[in-house]
Amino acid sequence: MDARPTPEKVTSLLRVLSHAVTACGLSRREIARRAGMNNDTLHRVLAGGRAITVAEALQILEGTGLSAEAGLLLALFASEDVTLAWMEGGTLGYLGELFRSVPGAFVLQLGDRPAEIKPRWGVGSAALVARSVSDQINDLA
């Protein structure tokens, strides 16, 4: 099985990263500094002049102040339009908290039974979470 992303997905990821860099309000030099990378490396990666690693994508997102893991997962699994829209406001931060919290919540609720989880339940679980979040928003309105 080839786990490499398609060229289209890599191009989309680079557009998402470029948007994050542009929208965060920091200079590229400051983002590179926060990301712990050379400014020229940041420029070459965003321009598609050299391959990007997962670690570099995470570093760039961290440098912009976004939830890096959630941003990368969203860029890989959602459409580019959804990813760009959800980078604004608190949605990406919410997803980061959700992704970090799910394993612990599963351990508490399932104990030693995680093998009983069926992959097909993911879609229904996503609908339940979305409905719960919608109810919370409505309750606060």
Order of alpha helices (4+ residues) and beta strands (2+ residues): alpha-alpha-alpha-alpha-alpha-alpha-alpha-alpha
